[in-house]
Amino acid sequence: MWSYSKAGVDIKKIREIQDEIGLLVSKTHSGYENKDWKIISGFGHYAGLIEFDSKVIALHTDGVGTKIIIAQLMKKFDTLGIDCVAMNVNDIICVGAVPIGFLDYIALKKPDHYLVRELLKGLTKGAKESRVAIVGGETAILPDLLNDTEENTFDLVGSVFGACDKKRLIMGNKIIEGDIIIGLESNGLHSNGYSLARKVLLPKFNLQDSSAFLDHSIGEELLKPTRIYVKPILDLLETEPTSIHGLAHITGGSFSKLSRLNSKIDFNLDTLPQPRGIYKLIQNTGKISYEEMYSTFNMGIGFCIVVSKSGVDKITHVLDKDKLKYHKVGHVTKGHGSVLISVMGKKYLLHD
């Protein structure tokens, strides 16, 4: 039976490292303020937040991860830039911020015009869809560091900054018992869990293989770009701001991400859609438990909106109007920040 830790990604150890990082970086959050700005949130939420008068600047950094390896094997790189933009902009909208500027970092084994052009195709496409400007970046040639035998070895990372009025920040503190959790459908695995997916699938399948679970080849399925949720979420925040109590981008750690929104309630996900497609293929092939699957992959839900009970109809009306596929996946109860998954008649506790 495969697990994420067996695939080389030990979530528990990663969280221990993150806790240590949090303690160290928090020492930089005081002593530098002046009358013009101050830090609101510097670690642990979806974005770092700096207050300037009535405005708040939001910042975030993220990469594409080992999805790059699939692109190398497929020799197809024009969608990875979309993933890079999406992993950043989808996070800062979780605090109510509007993405404004984007920076990219491309590390190469050697100068490669074709590879850079293909990466920029995706970056510019993702930026246009997010309505964010690429305002700078860095290209580094690191032959001794990127010394893999693969010629097109590279890494791709991005950073985004955005802004919103302080009074329109969404930090999750307004979430209360009885709120409803709405999940927006994902476009496949997005950019998380690929270490486990590769270890499970690649020894048994070729990327060109088809499957009864998929409408595309396995390689095409794994390279589907991360869905960008900027436009629909910003539309909701503009039309129904008081109905939305929390926003969560479902990425690494999957649904445990919800716990960072509020530690005084529990998130009960008891009406999630049944696993299908790529998730079913991975689970069956790797003999992976439901608890492990829902702790690692988005399982078809890429973004969650926590909505007041009275505002559900208004929110779903906007989603229907925008032709977005969604599910009412759960509800909020009293608790201590736990995320509980109910699937196949069993309940699992996820930790963050």
C-alpha positions as CSV (number, residue, x, y, z in Angstrom):
1,M,0.0,0.0,0.0
2,W,1.5,3.3,-1.1
3,S,1.5,6.5,0.9
4,Y,2.9,10.0,0.5
5,S,5.7,9.4,3.0
6,K,6.6,6.1,1.2
7,A,6.9,8.2,-2.0
8,G,9.4,10.4,-0.2
9,V,7.2,13.3,1.1
10,D,6.7,13.0,4.8
11,I,4.0,15.6,5.7
12,K,4.7,15.3,9.4
13,K,8.4,16.2,9.0
14,I,7.6,19.0,6.6
15,R,5.2,20.5,9.2
16,E,7.9,20.3,11.8
17,I,10.2,22.2,9.5
18,Q,7.5,24.7,8.8
19,D,6.9,25.3,12.5
20,E,10.6,26.0,13.0
21,I,10.6,28.3,10.0
22,G,7.6,30.1,11.5
23,L,9.5,30.7,14.8
24,L,12.5,32.1,13.0
25,V,10.8,34.4,10.5
26,S,8.5,35.8,13.2
27,K,11.5,37.5,14.6
28,T,11.6,39.7,11.5
29,H,8.0,40.9,12.1
30,S,8.7,43.5,14.7
31,G,11.1,46.4,15.2
32,Y,10.9,47.7,11.7
33,E,7.5,49.2,11.6
34,N,6.9,52.9,11.1
35,K,3.7,55.0,11.0
36,D,3.2,54.1,7.3
37,W,3.1,50.3,7.5
38,K,2.8,47.2,9.7
39,I,2.7,43.5,9.4
40,I,-0.8,41.9,9.8
41,S,0.1,38.3,9.0
42,G,3.5,37.0,8.3
43,F,3.2,33.2,8.4
44,G,0.7,30.4,8.4
45,H,-2.1,31.8,6.3
46,Y,-2.4,31.9,2.5
47,A,-0.5,35.1,2.1
48,G,1.8,37.5,4.0
49,L,-0.1,40.7,4.7
50,I,1.4,44.2,5.2
51,E,-0.9,47.1,6.0
52,F,-0.4,50.5,4.4
53,D,-3.0,52.9,5.8
54,S,-6.4,51.5,4.7
55,K,-4.8,49.2,2.1
56,V,-3.3,45.7,2.6
57,I,-0.6,44.3,0.5
58,A,-0.7,40.5,0.1
59,L,2.4,38.4,-1.0
60,H,2.9,34.7,-1.8
61,T,5.5,32.4,-3.4
62,D,5.0,28.9,-4.9
63,G,6.3,26.6,-7.5
64,V,5.2,23.7,-9.7
65,G,6.9,20.8,-7.9
66,T,7.6,17.4,-9.5
67,K,4.9,18.0,-12.2
68,I,8.0,19.2,-14.0
69,I,9.2,15.6,-14.4
70,I,6.0,14.7,-16.2
71,A,6.5,17.6,-18.6
72,Q,10.1,16.4,-19.2
73,L,9.0,12.9,-20.0
74,M,6.2,14.3,-22.3
75,K,8.6,16.9,-23.8
76,K,5.7,19.4,-23.3
77,F,6.3,22.6,-21.3
78,D,3.8,25.2,-22.5
79,T,1.3,24.7,-19.7
80,L,3.6,24.6,-16.6
81,G,3.6,28.4,-16.5
82,I,-0.2,28.3,-16.0
83,D,0.4,26.0,-13.0
84,C,3.0,28.4,-11.6
85,V,0.7,31.4,-11.9
86,A,-2.3,29.5,-10.6
87,M,-0.6,28.2,-7.5
88,N,0.2,31.8,-6.5
89,V,-2.9,33.8,-7.5
90,N,-5.3,31.1,-6.2
91,D,-3.6,31.5,-2.8
92,I,-3.8,35.3,-2.4
93,I,-7.4,35.5,-3.4
94,C,-8.1,33.4,-0.3
95,V,-7.6,36.5,1.9
96,G,-9.7,38.7,-0.4
97,A,-6.8,40.3,-2.3
98,V,-6.8,41.2,-6.0
99,P,-3.6,39.9,-7.8
100,I,-1.7,42.8,-9.3
101,G,1.9,41.8,-10.1
102,F,3.8,38.6,-10.7
103,L,7.5,37.7,-10.7
104,D,9.0,34.4,-12.1
105,Y,12.2,32.5,-11.4
106,I,13.5,30.1,-13.9
107,A,16.5,28.0,-13.1
108,L,18.1,26.2,-16.1
109,K,20.9,23.7,-16.5
110,K,22.0,25.5,-19.6
111,P,20.7,28.3,-21.8
112,D,17.7,26.9,-23.7
113,H,15.7,29.3,-25.9
114,Y,13.0,26.8,-26.7
115,L,12.3,25.8,-23.1
116,V,12.1,29.4,-21.9
117,R,9.7,30.3,-24.7
118,E,7.5,27.4,-23.9
119,L,7.5,28.2,-20.2
120,L,6.7,31.9,-21.0
121,K,3.7,30.8,-23.1
122,G,2.1,29.3,-20.0
123,L,3.2,32.1,-17.7
124,T,1.7,34.8,-20.0
125,K,-1.5,32.8,-20.6
126,G,-2.0,32.3,-16.8
127,A,-1.3,35.9,-16.2
128,K,-3.8,37.1,-18.7
129,E,-6.5,34.8,-17.3
130,S,-5.7,36.0,-13.8
131,R,-5.6,39.7,-14.9
132,V,-2.1,40.0,-13.3
133,A,0.9,41.7,-14.9
134,I,4.3,39.9,-15.1
135,V,6.5,42.8,-13.9
136,G,9.9,41.1,-13.5
137,G,11.8,37.9,-12.7
138,E,15.1,36.1,-12.8
139,T,16.7,33.5,-15.0
140,A,19.6,31.6,-13.5
141,I,22.0,29.2,-15.3
142,L,23.1,26.6,-12.7
143,P,24.9,23.7,-14.5
144,D,26.6,22.4,-11.3
145,L,23.5,22.6,-9.2
146,L,21.0,21.2,-11.8
147,N,23.3,18.3,-12.7
148,D,20.6,15.7,-13.6
149,T,21.2,13.6,-16.7
150,E,18.1,15.1,-18.2
151,E,19.2,17.9,-20.6
152,N,16.1,20.1,-20.0
153,T,16.4,20.0,-16.2
154,F,15.0,23.2,-14.7
155,D,12.9,24.6,-11.9
156,L,10.1,27.1,-12.0
157,V,8.9,29.3,-9.2
158,G,6.7,32.4,-9.0
159,S,5.7,35.2,-6.6
160,V,2.6,37.3,-6.6
161,F,1.6,40.5,-4.9
162,G,-1.9,41.8,-4.6
163,A,-3.9,44.3,-2.6
164,C,-7.3,44.9,-1.0
165,D,-9.0,47.3,1.5
166,K,-8.4,46.3,5.1
167,K,-12.1,46.2,5.7
168,R,-12.5,43.6,2.9
169,L,-9.9,41.1,4.2
170,I,-11.1,37.5,4.6
171,M,-9.2,35.7,7.3
172,G,-11.7,33.1,8.3
173,N,-12.4,34.6,11.7
174,K,-16.1,35.2,10.8
175,I,-16.7,31.5,10.2
176,I,-19.4,30.2,12.6
177,E,-21.3,27.0,13.3
178,G,-23.8,26.3,10.6
179,D,-21.9,27.8,7.7
180,I,-21.9,25.7,4.5
181,I,-18.8,24.6,2.6
182,I,-19.1,24.8,-1.2
183,G,-16.4,23.1,-3.3
184,L,-15.4,24.3,-6.8
185,E,-14.3,21.4,-9.1
186,S,-10.7,21.0,-9.9
187,N,-9.1,20.3,-13.3
188,G,-7.4,17.1,-12.1
189,L,-4.4,16.9,-9.8
190,H,-3.5,20.5,-10.3
191,S,0.1,20.7,-9.0
192,N,0.2,18.6,-5.8
193,G,0.7,15.0,-5.0
194,Y,2.9,14.2,-8.0
195,S,5.6,12.4,-6.1
196,L,3.0,9.8,-5.0
197,A,1.2,9.8,-8.4
198,R,4.5,9.1,-10.3
199,K,5.7,6.4,-7.9
200,V,2.3,4.6,-8.3
201,L,1.6,5.0,-12.0
202,L,4.9,5.2,-13.9
203,P,6.2,1.7,-13.0
204,K,3.0,0.2,-14.4
205,F,1.9,2.5,-17.2
206,N,3.4,4.5,-20.0
207,L,2.4,8.1,-20.2
208,Q,0.8,7.4,-23.6
209,D,-1.4,4.6,-22.2
210,S,-5.1,5.1,-21.9
211,S,-7.3,3.9,-19.1
212,A,-11.0,3.1,-18.5
213,F,-10.9,5.8,-15.8
214,L,-9.7,8.6,-18.2
215,D,-10.8,10.4,-21.3
216,H,-7.2,11.2,-22.2
217,S,-3.8,9.5,-22.0
218,I,-2.3,9.3,-18.6
219,G,0.4,11.8,-19.6
220,E,-2.2,14.3,-20.9
221,E,-4.3,13.9,-17.7
222,L,-1.2,14.5,-15.5
223,L,-0.3,17.7,-17.4
224,K,-3.7,19.3,-17.2
225,P,-3.0,22.9,-15.9
226,T,-4.1,24.0,-12.5
227,R,-7.5,25.8,-12.7
228,I,-7.4,29.5,-12.0
229,Y,-10.2,30.7,-9.7
230,V,-9.4,34.4,-9.7
231,K,-12.3,35.7,-11.8
232,P,-15.1,33.7,-10.2
233,I,-13.9,34.4,-6.6
234,L,-13.4,38.1,-7.2
235,D,-16.9,38.2,-8.8
236,L,-18.3,36.6,-5.7
237,L,-16.5,39.0,-3.4
238,E,-17.8,41.9,-5.4
239,T,-21.4,40.8,-5.5
240,E,-21.8,38.9,-2.2
241,P,-19.0,40.0,0.1
242,T,-20.9,39.6,3.4
243,S,-22.0,36.0,2.6
244,I,-18.4,34.7,2.3
245,H,-16.7,33.8,5.6
246,G,-13.7,31.9,4.4
247,L,-11.8,30.8,1.3
248,A,-9.4,27.9,0.9
249,H,-7.2,26.8,-2.1
250,I,-6.9,23.0,-1.8
251,T,-3.3,22.2,-2.5
252,G,-0.5,20.5,-0.5
253,G,-2.1,18.7,2.5
254,S,-5.4,18.7,0.6
255,F,-8.4,19.5,2.8
256,S,-6.4,20.0,5.9
257,K,-5.8,23.4,4.5
258,L,-9.2,24.4,5.8
259,S,-8.0,24.2,9.4
260,R,-5.8,27.3,8.9
261,L,-8.9,29.4,8.5
262,N,-10.2,29.1,12.0
263,S,-9.2,27.0,15.0
264,K,-12.4,27.5,16.9
265,I,-14.7,25.4,14.7
266,D,-14.6,22.0,12.8
267,F,-15.0,21.5,9.1
268,N,-17.2,18.5,8.4
269,L,-16.8,17.4,4.8
270,D,-19.6,14.8,4.6
271,T,-21.0,15.2,1.1
272,L,-17.8,15.2,-1.1
273,P,-18.2,13.8,-4.6
274,Q,-17.1,10.2,-5.0
275,P,-13.5,9.6,-6.3
276,R,-13.3,9.1,-10.0
277,G,-11.0,9.5,-13.0
278,I,-7.3,10.0,-12.2
279,Y,-8.0,9.7,-8.4
280,K,-9.6,6.2,-8.9
281,L,-6.7,5.1,-11.1
282,I,-4.1,6.2,-8.6
283,Q,-6.0,4.7,-5.6
284,N,-6.6,1.3,-7.3
285,T,-3.1,1.0,-8.7
286,G,-1.4,2.0,-5.5
287,K,-3.8,0.3,-3.1
288,I,-4.0,3.6,-1.3
289,S,-6.4,4.2,1.7
290,Y,-9.1,6.8,1.5
291,E,-7.5,8.7,4.4
292,E,-4.2,8.9,2.5
293,M,-6.0,10.0,-0.7
294,Y,-7.9,12.8,0.9
295,S,-4.8,13.9,2.8
296,T,-2.7,14.1,-0.4
297,F,-4.9,15.0,-3.4
298,N,-7.7,17.5,-4.0
299,M,-10.0,14.6,-5.0
300,G,-11.8,16.7,-7.6
301,I,-12.3,19.9,-5.4
302,G,-9.8,22.6,-6.1
303,F,-11.2,25.5,-4.0
304,C,-13.6,25.8,-1.1
305,I,-15.9,28.7,-0.1
306,V,-17.2,28.8,3.4
307,V,-20.6,30.6,3.1
308,S,-23.2,31.8,5.6
309,K,-26.3,29.6,5.6
310,S,-28.4,32.5,4.6
311,G,-26.1,33.3,1.7
312,V,-25.9,29.9,0.0
313,D,-28.6,30.5,-2.5
314,K,-27.1,33.9,-3.5
315,I,-23.6,32.3,-4.0
316,T,-24.8,29.3,-5.9
317,H,-26.9,31.6,-8.2
318,V,-23.7,33.5,-9.1
319,L,-21.8,30.2,-9.7
320,D,-24.6,28.9,-11.8
321,K,-24.6,32.1,-13.8
322,D,-20.9,31.7,-14.4
323,K,-21.4,28.1,-15.4
324,L,-19.0,26.8,-12.7
325,K,-19.3,23.2,-11.5
326,Y,-19.5,23.0,-7.8
327,H,-20.7,20.8,-4.9
328,K,-22.0,21.5,-1.4
329,V,-19.3,19.4,0.3
330,G,-19.9,20.0,4.0
331,H,-20.7,22.3,6.9
332,V,-19.2,23.9,10.0
333,T,-19.7,22.7,13.5
334,K,-18.3,23.7,16.9
335,G,-14.7,22.4,17.5
336,H,-11.0,23.1,17.6
337,G,-9.9,23.5,13.9
338,S,-10.3,19.8,12.9
339,V,-11.1,18.7,9.4
340,L,-13.3,15.6,9.2
341,I,-13.8,13.6,6.0
342,S,-16.7,11.2,5.6
343,V,-16.4,8.8,2.7
344,M,-17.7,5.3,2.0
345,G,-19.5,5.2,5.4
346,K,-16.4,6.0,7.4
347,K,-15.1,9.2,9.0
348,Y,-11.5,10.3,8.9
349,L,-9.7,13.1,10.9
350,L,-7.2,15.1,8.9
351,H,-4.6,17.1,10.7
352,D,-2.8,20.3,9.7
